[in-house]
Amino acid sequence: MKAFYYVYRVGDRAPTIKHATISEAHAEATRLATQHPSSTFEILQCLGITQTFKPSTVWLDGYSPSNSF
C-alpha cells in the first residue's frame, strides 16, 4: 500500500479526502488557504494503518453478561 496525504484545517473535524501525491495535497491546501485566509491548513501523510479483526471487550467492576441475569 502506498502512503497518501490528507489536508487538515486546524481546529476542524478530521479530514476525509485522500490525496495520492504530496503535490495534489499541496495544491488543495493552497486552494483552501486562499478561500479561508485566516485558517491554517496542515498536510498530513498517512504512514501506517492499524486494524483488528477480533474485537474484545473489557468489562468494568467485575461485570460480565454471564453473571448479570
ZALUM-452156 format. One record per residue: x, y, z of N, C-alpha, C in turn; residue in one letter; chain. Coordinates in Angstrom, 1 decimal, decimal comma, always signed. Each point is the difference from the previous one (the first is absolute). Layout:
<recs>
<rec n_u="X" n_v="Y" n_w="Z" ca_u="X" ca_v="Y" ca_w="Z" c_u="X" c_v="Y" c_w="Z" residu="A" chaine="A"/>
...
</recs>
This chain:
<recs>
<rec n_u="+0,8" n_v="-1,2" n_w="+0,0" ca_u="-0,8" ca_v="+1,2" ca_w="+0,0" c_u="+0,9" c_v="+1,2" c_w="+0,0" residu="M" chaine="A"/>
<rec n_u="-0,4" n_v="+1,0" n_w="-0,8" ca_u="+0,8" ca_v="+1,2" ca_w="-0,1" c_u="-0,5" c_v="+1,0" c_w="+1,0" residu="K" chaine="A"/>
<rec n_u="+0,9" n_v="+0,9" n_w="+0,5" ca_u="-0,4" ca_v="+1,0" ca_w="+0,9" c_u="-0,9" c_v="+1,0" c_w="-0,7" residu="A" chaine="A"/>
<rec n_u="-0,8" n_v="+0,7" n_w="+0,7" ca_u="-0,9" ca_v="+1,0" ca_w="-0,5" c_u="+0,0" c_v="+1,2" c_w="+0,9" residu="F" chaine="A"/>
<rec n_u="-0,7" n_v="+1,1" n_w="-0,4" ca_u="+0,0" ca_v="+1,2" ca_w="+0,7" c_u="-1,4" c_v="+0,6" c_w="+0,3" residu="Y" chaine="A"/>
<rec n_u="-0,1" n_v="+0,6" n_w="+1,1" ca_u="-1,2" ca_v="+0,8" ca_w="+0,3" c_u="+0,3" c_v="+1,4" c_w="+0,2" residu="Y" chaine="A"/>
<rec n_u="-1,0" n_v="+0,9" n_w="-0,2" ca_u="+0,2" ca_v="+1,4" ca_w="+0,3" c_u="-1,0" c_v="+0,3" c_w="+1,1" residu="V" chaine="A"/>
<rec n_u="+0,6" n_v="+0,5" n_w="+1,1" ca_u="-0,8" ca_v="+0,2" ca_w="+1,2" c_u="-0,1" c_v="+1,5" c_w="+0,4" residu="Y" chaine="A"/>
<rec n_u="-1,2" n_v="+0,5" n_w="+0,1" ca_u="-0,2" ca_v="+1,4" ca_w="+0,5" c_u="+0,1" c_v="+0,0" c_w="+1,5" residu="R" chaine="A"/>
<rec n_u="+1,0" n_v="+0,6" n_w="+0,6" ca_u="+0,2" ca_v="-0,1" ca_w="+1,4" c_u="-1,3" c_v="+0,5" c_w="+0,7" residu="V" chaine="A"/>
<rec n_u="-0,4" n_v="-0,8" n_w="+1,0" ca_u="-1,1" ca_v="+0,3" ca_w="+0,8" c_u="-1,3" c_v="-0,5" c_w="-0,6" residu="G" chaine="A"/>
<rec n_u="+0,0" n_v="-0,6" n_w="-1,1" ca_u="-1,2" ca_v="-0,5" ca_w="-0,7" c_u="-0,1" c_v="-1,5" c_w="+0,2" residu="D" chaine="A"/>
<rec n_u="-1,0" n_v="-0,6" n_w="-0,5" ca_u="-0,2" ca_v="-1,5" ca_w="+0,1" c_u="+1,1" c_v="-0,7" c_w="-0,8" residu="R" chaine="A"/>
<rec n_u="+0,1" n_v="-1,3" n_w="+0,2" ca_u="+1,1" ca_v="-0,8" ca_w="-0,6" c_u="-0,2" c_v="+0,0" c_w="-1,5" residu="A" chaine="A"/>
<rec n_u="+1,1" n_v="+0,0" n_w="-0,7" ca_u="-0,1" ca_v="+0,0" ca_w="-1,5" c_u="-0,4" c_v="-1,3" c_w="-0,5" residu="P" chaine="A"/>
<rec n_u="-0,7" n_v="+0,0" n_w="-1,2" ca_u="-0,5" ca_v="-1,3" ca_w="-0,6" c_u="+0,5" c_v="-0,2" c_w="-1,4" residu="T" chaine="A"/>
<rec n_u="+0,5" n_v="+1,0" n_w="-0,7" ca_u="+0,4" ca_v="-0,1" ca_w="-1,3" c_u="+1,5" c_v="-0,4" c_w="-0,1" residu="I" chaine="A"/>
<rec n_u="+0,2" n_v="-1,1" n_w="-0,7" ca_u="+1,4" ca_v="-0,5" ca_w="-0,2" c_u="+0,6" c_v="+0,5" c_w="-1,3" residu="K" chaine="A"/>
<rec n_u="+1,2" n_v="+0,5" n_w="+0,1" ca_u="+0,7" ca_v="+0,5" ca_w="-1,2" c_u="+1,2" c_v="-1,0" c_w="-0,2" residu="H" chaine="A"/>
<rec n_u="+0,1" n_v="-0,4" n_w="-1,3" ca_u="+1,0" ca_v="-1,0" ca_w="-0,3" c_u="+1,4" c_v="+0,5" c_w="+0,0" residu="A" chaine="A"/>
<rec n_u="+0,2" n_v="+1,3" n_w="-0,2" ca_u="+1,4" ca_v="+0,5" ca_w="+0,0" c_u="+0,1" c_v="+1,2" c_w="+0,9" residu="T" chaine="A"/>
<rec n_u="+1,2" n_v="+0,4" n_w="+0,4" ca_u="+0,2" ca_v="+1,2" ca_w="+0,8" c_u="-0,3" c_v="+1,2" c_w="-0,9" residu="I" chaine="A"/>
<rec n_u="+0,2" n_v="-0,1" n_w="-1,3" ca_u="-0,3" ca_v="+1,2" ca_w="-0,8" c_u="-1,5" c_v="+0,3" c_w="-0,1" residu="S" chaine="A"/>
<rec n_u="-0,8" n_v="-1,1" n_w="+0,0" ca_u="-1,5" ca_v="+0,2" ca_w="+0,0" c_u="-0,4" c_v="+0,6" c_w="+1,3" residu="E" chaine="A"/>
<rec n_u="+0,5" n_v="-0,5" n_w="+1,1" ca_u="-0,3" ca_v="+0,5" ca_w="+1,3" c_u="+0,4" c_v="+1,5" c_w="+0,2" residu="A" chaine="A"/>
<rec n_u="+1,2" n_v="+0,3" n_w="-0,5" ca_u="+0,5" ca_v="+1,4" ca_w="+0,0" c_u="-0,9" c_v="+0,9" c_w="-0,8" residu="H" chaine="A"/>
<rec n_u="-0,4" n_v="-0,4" n_w="-1,1" ca_u="-0,9" ca_v="+0,8" ca_w="-0,9" c_u="-1,3" c_v="+0,2" c_w="+0,8" residu="A" chaine="A"/>
<rec n_u="-0,6" n_v="-1,0" n_w="+0,6" ca_u="-1,2" ca_v="+0,1" ca_w="+0,7" c_u="+0,1" c_v="+0,9" c_w="+1,2" residu="E" chaine="A"/>
<rec n_u="+1,1" n_v="-0,1" n_w="+0,8" ca_u="+0,3" ca_v="+0,8" ca_w="+1,1" c_u="+0,1" c_v="+1,5" c_w="-0,4" residu="A" chaine="A"/>
<rec n_u="+0,7" n_v="+0,2" n_w="-1,1" ca_u="+0,1" ca_v="+1,4" ca_w="-0,5" c_u="-1,4" c_v="+0,6" c_w="-0,4" residu="T" chaine="A"/>
<rec n_u="-0,8" n_v="-0,8" n_w="-0,7" ca_u="-1,3" ca_v="+0,4" ca_w="-0,4" c_u="-0,9" c_v="+0,4" c_w="+1,2" residu="R" chaine="A"/>
<rec n_u="+0,0" n_v="-0,9" n_w="+1,0" ca_u="-0,8" ca_v="+0,2" ca_w="+1,2" c_u="+0,5" c_v="+1,2" c_w="+0,7" residu="L" chaine="A"/>
<rec n_u="+1,3" n_v="+0,2" n_w="+0,2" ca_u="+0,6" ca_v="+1,2" ca_w="+0,7" c_u="-0,4" c_v="+1,3" c_w="-0,7" residu="A" chaine="A"/>
<rec n_u="-0,1" n_v="-0,1" n_w="-1,3" ca_u="-0,4" ca_v="+1,2" ca_w="-0,8" c_u="-1,4" c_v="+0,4" c_w="+0,3" residu="T" chaine="A"/>
<rec n_u="-0,9" n_v="-1,1" n_w="+0,1" ca_u="-1,4" ca_v="+0,3" ca_w="+0,3" c_u="-0,2" c_v="+0,3" c_w="+1,5" residu="Q" chaine="A"/>
<rec n_u="+0,8" n_v="-0,4" n_w="+0,9" ca_u="-0,1" ca_v="+0,2" ca_w="+1,4" c_u="+1,3" c_v="+0,6" c_w="+0,6" residu="H" chaine="A"/>
<rec n_u="+0,3" n_v="+1,3" n_w="-0,3" ca_u="+1,3" ca_v="+0,6" ca_w="+0,3" c_u="+0,3" c_v="+0,0" c_w="+1,5" residu="P" chaine="A"/>
<rec n_u="-1,0" n_v="-0,1" n_w="+0,9" ca_u="+0,3" ca_v="+0,0" ca_w="+1,4" c_u="+0,2" c_v="-1,4" c_w="+0,6" residu="S" chaine="A"/>
<rec n_u="-0,1" n_v="-1,0" n_w="-0,8" ca_u="+0,2" ca_v="-1,4" ca_w="+0,5" c_u="+1,3" c_v="-0,5" c_w="-0,3" residu="S" chaine="A"/>
<rec n_u="+0,4" n_v="-1,0" n_w="+0,7" ca_u="+1,3" ca_v="-0,7" ca_w="-0,2" c_u="-0,3" c_v="-1,4" c_w="-0,5" residu="T" chaine="A"/>
<rec n_u="+0,7" n_v="-0,5" n_w="-1,0" ca_u="-0,2" ca_v="-1,3" ca_w="-0,6" c_u="+1,3" c_v="-0,8" c_w="+0,1" residu="F" chaine="A"/>
<rec n_u="-0,1" n_v="-1,2" n_w="+0,5" ca_u="+1,1" ca_v="-0,9" ca_w="+0,1" c_u="-0,1" c_v="-1,1" c_w="-1,0" residu="E" chaine="A"/>
<rec n_u="+1,1" n_v="-0,4" n_w="-0,6" ca_u="+0,1" ca_v="-1,2" ca_w="-0,9" c_u="+0,5" c_v="-1,1" c_w="+0,8" residu="I" chaine="A"/>
<rec n_u="-0,8" n_v="-1,1" n_w="+0,1" ca_u="+0,3" ca_v="-1,1" ca_w="+0,9" c_u="+0,2" c_v="-1,2" c_w="-0,9" residu="L" chaine="A"/>
<rec n_u="+1,1" n_v="-0,8" n_w="+0,3" ca_u="+0,2" ca_v="-1,2" ca_w="-0,7" c_u="-0,3" c_v="-1,2" c_w="+0,8" residu="Q" chaine="A"/>
<rec n_u="-0,8" n_v="-0,9" n_w="-0,5" ca_u="-0,3" ca_v="-1,3" ca_w="+0,7" c_u="+1,1" c_v="-1,0" c_w="-0,3" residu="C" chaine="A"/>
<rec n_u="+0,6" n_v="-0,4" n_w="+1,1" ca_u="+1,2" ca_v="-0,9" ca_w="-0,2" c_u="-0,4" c_v="-1,5" c_w="+0,3" residu="L" chaine="A"/>
<rec n_u="-1,1" n_v="-0,2" n_w="+0,7" ca_u="-0,4" ca_v="-1,3" ca_w="+0,4" c_u="-1,4" c_v="-0,1" c_w="+0,5" residu="G" chaine="A"/>
<rec n_u="-0,6" n_v="-1,1" n_w="+0,0" ca_u="-1,4" ca_v="-0,3" ca_w="+0,4" c_u="+0,0" c_v="-1,2" c_w="+0,9" residu="I" chaine="A"/>
<rec n_u="-0,7" n_v="+0,2" n_w="+1,1" ca_u="-0,1" ca_v="-1,1" ca_w="+1,0" c_u="-1,5" c_v="-0,4" c_w="+0,0" residu="T" chaine="A"/>
<rec n_u="-0,2" n_v="-1,3" n_w="+0,0" ca_u="-1,3" ca_v="-0,6" ca_w="-0,1" c_u="-0,1" c_v="-1,3" c_w="+0,8" residu="Q" chaine="A"/>
<rec n_u="-1,1" n_v="-0,3" n_w="+0,6" ca_u="-0,2" ca_v="-1,2" ca_w="+0,7" c_u="-1,1" c_v="-0,8" c_w="-0,6" residu="T" chaine="A"/>
<rec n_u="+0,1" n_v="-1,3" n_w="-0,1" ca_u="-1,1" ca_v="-0,8" ca_w="-0,6" c_u="-0,7" c_v="-0,8" c_w="+1,1" residu="F" chaine="A"/>
<rec n_u="+0,5" n_v="+0,0" n_w="+1,2" ca_u="-0,7" ca_v="-0,7" ca_w="+1,1" c_u="-0,2" c_v="+1,0" c_w="+1,1" residu="K" chaine="A"/>
<rec n_u="-1,3" n_v="+0,5" n_w="+0,2" ca_u="-0,3" ca_v="+0,9" ca_w="+1,0" c_u="+0,1" c_v="-0,7" c_w="+1,4" residu="P" chaine="A"/>
<rec n_u="+0,3" n_v="+0,8" n_w="+1,0" ca_u="+0,0" ca_v="-0,5" ca_w="+1,4" c_u="-0,7" c_v="+1,1" c_w="+0,9" residu="S" chaine="A"/>
<rec n_u="-0,6" n_v="-0,5" n_w="+1,0" ca_u="-0,7" ca_v="+0,9" ca_w="+1,0" c_u="+0,7" c_v="-0,1" c_w="+1,3" residu="T" chaine="A"/>
<rec n_u="+0,2" n_v="+1,1" n_w="+0,7" ca_u="+0,5" ca_v="+0,1" ca_w="+1,3" c_u="-1,1" c_v="+0,4" c_w="+0,9" residu="V" chaine="A"/>
<rec n_u="-0,4" n_v="-0,9" n_w="+0,9" ca_u="-1,2" ca_v="+0,3" ca_w="+0,9" c_u="+0,6" c_v="+0,7" c_w="+1,2" residu="W" chaine="A"/>
<rec n_u="-0,8" n_v="+1,1" n_w="+0,5" ca_u="+0,4" ca_v="+0,8" ca_w="+1,1" c_u="-0,7" c_v="-0,5" c_w="+1,3" residu="L" chaine="A"/>
<rec n_u="+0,7" n_v="+0,2" n_w="+1,1" ca_u="-0,6" ca_v="-0,3" ca_w="+1,3" c_u="-0,5" c_v="-1,4" c_w="+0,2" residu="D" chaine="A"/>
<rec n_u="+0,6" n_v="-1,0" n_w="-0,7" ca_u="-0,3" ca_v="-1,4" ca_w="+0,2" c_u="-1,3" c_v="-0,4" c_w="-0,8" residu="G" chaine="A"/>
<rec n_u="-0,6" n_v="+0,9" n_w="-0,7" ca_u="-1,2" ca_v="-0,3" ca_w="-0,8" c_u="+0,3" c_v="-0,8" c_w="-1,2" residu="Y" chaine="A"/>
<rec n_u="-0,8" n_v="-1,0" n_w="-0,3" ca_u="+0,0" ca_v="-0,7" ca_w="-1,3" c_u="-1,4" c_v="-0,5" c_w="-0,3" residu="S" chaine="A"/>
<rec n_u="-0,3" n_v="-0,2" n_w="-1,2" ca_u="-1,4" ca_v="-0,5" ca_w="-0,4" c_u="-0,3" c_v="-1,3" c_w="+0,7" residu="P" chaine="A"/>
<rec n_u="+1,0" n_v="-0,9" n_w="+0,2" ca_u="-0,4" ca_v="-1,3" ca_w="+0,6" c_u="-0,4" c_v="+0,1" c_w="+1,5" residu="S" chaine="A"/>
<rec n_u="+0,3" n_v="+1,0" n_w="+0,7" ca_u="-0,4" ca_v="+0,1" ca_w="+1,4" c_u="-1,0" c_v="+1,2" c_w="+0,3" residu="N" chaine="A"/>
<rec n_u="-0,6" n_v="+0,5" n_w="-1,1" ca_u="-0,8" ca_v="+1,2" ca_w="+0,2" c_u="-1,5" c_v="-0,4" c_w="+0,1" residu="S" chaine="A"/>
<rec n_u="-0,4" n_v="-1,2" n_w="-0,3" ca_u="-1,4" ca_v="-0,4" ca_w="+0,0" c_u="-0,3" c_v="-1,0" c_w="+1,1" residu="F" chaine="A"/>
</recs>
